[in-house]
Amino acid sequence: MDWLSLTLLGLGTGGGLILVPMLLLFFDMEPAVVAGTSLTLVAANSFSGVAAYRRFGLVDRRSGLLLGMAAIPGSMLAPFVVEFVTGGAFRVMFGLLLVGLAVYTILPSRVFVDAATRPEHLWGTVVRSRHIVSRSGQVFDYEFNELLAVVFNGFVGFLSAFFGTGGGFLRTPVLVYFFGVPVRVAVATSILAMSLYATTGAVVHALLGHVDWYPTVVWAGLGMVAGSQIGAALSPRVSGRWILRLLAVMLLIMGVRLLAQGVLE
């Protein structure tokens, strides 16, 4: 019943951050195949997200394209690098990543950057102003340090294709807390960038034979499509605080299990 397990897996995971550890823990796959398969699903899922946010008028297209293009070289290199990583080392690295994210999520006060020390004030020569008007008429005015964001996203592109996660969990908080991008615009713009470099990384993974098209991509992909629609319908009814707490617990449990597996392997 692999098809049912994979469909339920896709249904319950919104992205690679949950999908990757689930594939590592419960399915017998090599790290490169896990990364390539997950990134393929993330890339496909990102296009539906871009379409939705464009309808809302929340995408900063210039920033999204810049960030996406900056991440492409790293996303093309990572599939070659992950081939040389052992299963144990991959599990340890991903486990540490999950535990770190869980700890950050449950901290009572996260790290915010004071407006006076944000990069638009520290490196004013590379700042560009942004003016976004959503379909609902909401106006977003902010300043964006393009050069620094491009450099950062080169690193995100590599991590995204190396782990198969997409990288949105890292880039979106940085855009909000460090660069001062409004939350809704940051999420939408991050997904646009992801659709570009995740697709490129997924193509390289596929050419190297790292994608398990059937049954994983087919059945987990169907589950992800259904899950995204269910999640969108339920999101207004569920407290964001409880979602974060549940996510933190899941990340911590999976992170500890991956660390244990990696050390013992």
N, C-alpha and C positions, 0 to 999 in steps of 0.2 A: 504493500500500500504506500509506496514511496510518493506516488502522485498526490495522495491525500495529505501526507505529512508535509510535503513541500508547499501545497496550496495553503494549508493552515499556517505554515511558517511565513509565507508571503503576506497572508492576511494580517498577521500580528506584528509585522515589521514595517516601519515607514521608511527605512533606509539602511545603508550598509553598516551603521553603527551597531545595530541589533542583528542584522542578517549574518554578518561575518562570524561573530562568535557562535551563533547557533549552528552554522555550517561546520565550524571547527569542532564543536562539542558533540554533535549528534550525527554527522555524516562523514564518511571516510573519504576526505578530499585532501589533496596536497595544497600547501599554502598558496602557490601560484594560481591553482585552479579556483580556490576560494576567492582570491582577490579579483581574478578576471571575471568570474561568474557574477559576483556581487556588484562589481563596477558596471557590468553590462546592464543589470537590472536597475541600478541607480540612474544610469544614463537614460534609459528608456523612460523611467518614472519622472525624470526631471523635465522632460518636454511637456508632459501634461501639466506640471506645475507652472512652467513658464506661460503656457497658454492661459491658464486661470488668472495668474497675476497680471498679465497684460490686459486682460479684460477689465481688471480693476484699476488699471492705470498706475500701478505702483512700481514699475520697473524703471530703474535708472539705467537706461540702455548704454550710455557711454561708459559708465563705470563697469557694468556687467561685461561688456565686450572687452574692455581693457583687462579686467581681472581674469576673464576666461582665456584670453590669448596669452597672458603672462604665465598661466599655469600649464599650458600645453607642453612646453619642453620637458618639464618634470614628469608629467603624466605619460610621456612617451618613453622616458628613461626607466621609470620604476618597474615596468613589466620585465625588463631584462635583469634588473637587480634582484627581484624577488625570487627568481629561479634558483639563485645560489643560497637562499636562506632555508635552513632546516625547519622541520615542523615544530620542534621544541623551541627553537629561538623565536619563531614567528608567534607562537602562543604566548611566550613570556613577554615579548614586546607589546602585543595587543592587550594582554592582561594588564600590564602596567598602565597602558593608555586608558583602559576602562576604569580601573581603580582610581586613577588621577581625576578622571571626569566625574566619577561618582562623588568623590570627596569635594570637588569644586561645587557640584550641584547642591550638596546639602549644607554647605557653609552658610551661616546665618547672614553674612554680609559679603557679597562678592566684591571683586576689585573693580572699582570704577575709576576712570581717569578724569581728573579735574579739568574743566573746560580750558583753563589757562595753560595747561601743559599738554593739550592734545597736539598732534602733529601739524595741524594747520597753523598753529601759532609758533611751533618750533622751527618749521621749515616753510615759511610763508611763500617762498619763490616758486614752489611747485603746487600751490593750492589752486583749485578750481571751484567756483561756486556752482551749486546745483539748485534748480527750481523745478520741483515735481508737483504736478496737479493731478490728483486722482480723479477717477470717473465720478466719485461722489462729491467732488469739489474741495476735498481736503488739500491744503497747501503744505508742502515740505520744502523749507529753505535751509540749506546747510552748506558747509565747506568741506572739501574732500582733497586729501593729499594723494594725488594720483601716483607719484613716483614711489612713495613708501609702500602704498598698497600693492603696487605691481611687484615690488621686490618680495613682499610677504607672500603673495600668491604664487610665486615661483616655487616656494617651499611647500605650500598647500597642495599644489598640483602633484608633486612627487609623493607626498604622504597619501593622497587620495588614491592613486593608482597602485601604490605599494600595498596598502591595506584593503583597498576595494571599498572604501567607505563613502566616497564622494567629497568629504572635507567640509561640508556645510556646518557641522557641529563646531568646527574650529573657526571658520571664517566669519560666520554671522555674529558671534559674540564680540569678536575683534572689531568688526565694522561698527557695531553699536557702542561698545564701551571705550574703544581706543580712538576710532575715527569720528565718532559722533554722528553716525548715520541713523536716522529714525528707524525704529525697529521694523515696521512693516515694509519700508523701502529696502532695508538691509536683507530681510528674508527673501523678498522677490528678486532683488539684484543678485544675491548669492546663488539662487536657483538658475538664473540665466547663465552666470559664469560656469556653474557646474555642468550645464547641458553641453557646453563647448568642450571643456577639457576632459570630462568624464567619458564623453563619446570618443574622443581621440585616444584616450588611454584604453578604453574597451576594445577599440579596433586593433590596437597593438597587441593586447592580451589575446584577442581572437586569432590573429595571425600567428602567434606563438603557440597556439593550441591550449590556451589556459581557460577556455570557456566551456562549461558543461551545458550545452544547449538543451539537450533532453536527457532526463526529465526536469532538471533544476530550473533553467531559465523559463521554460514553457509554463510549468505548474506554479512555481513561486511567483512568476510574473503575473499570472492571472490572479493569484491571491493578493499581490500588492495593489493591482488595479482596484479590486473590490475593497480592499482595506482602506485605500485612500479616500474612496467615496463614503465609506462608513465613518471614518475618522472625521471627515469634513462635516458630516451630519451631526455627529456627537459632540464636536468641539465646543459649541456654544453652551452645552448642558453640563460639561465637566469642568471642575475647578482646575485652573492651571497649576495651582500649588500642589494638588494631589497628583497630578500628572508628573510633575517634576520629582516628587518624592518616590513615586512608583518607579520612574525611570532610574533614579539614583540607586534604589535597591536592586533593580535588575542588573544594572551595570556593575555594581559591586559584587554580586553573586557570580555573574559570568566572568568577571575579571579575576576573582580569586580561583575559580575552577580552571581557567586557562593557565594561570600561573602555576597551579599545582600540576596540571598535565604537562606543561612545558618543562618544569624542573625534573619531573619523574621520567620524561621520555628519553 
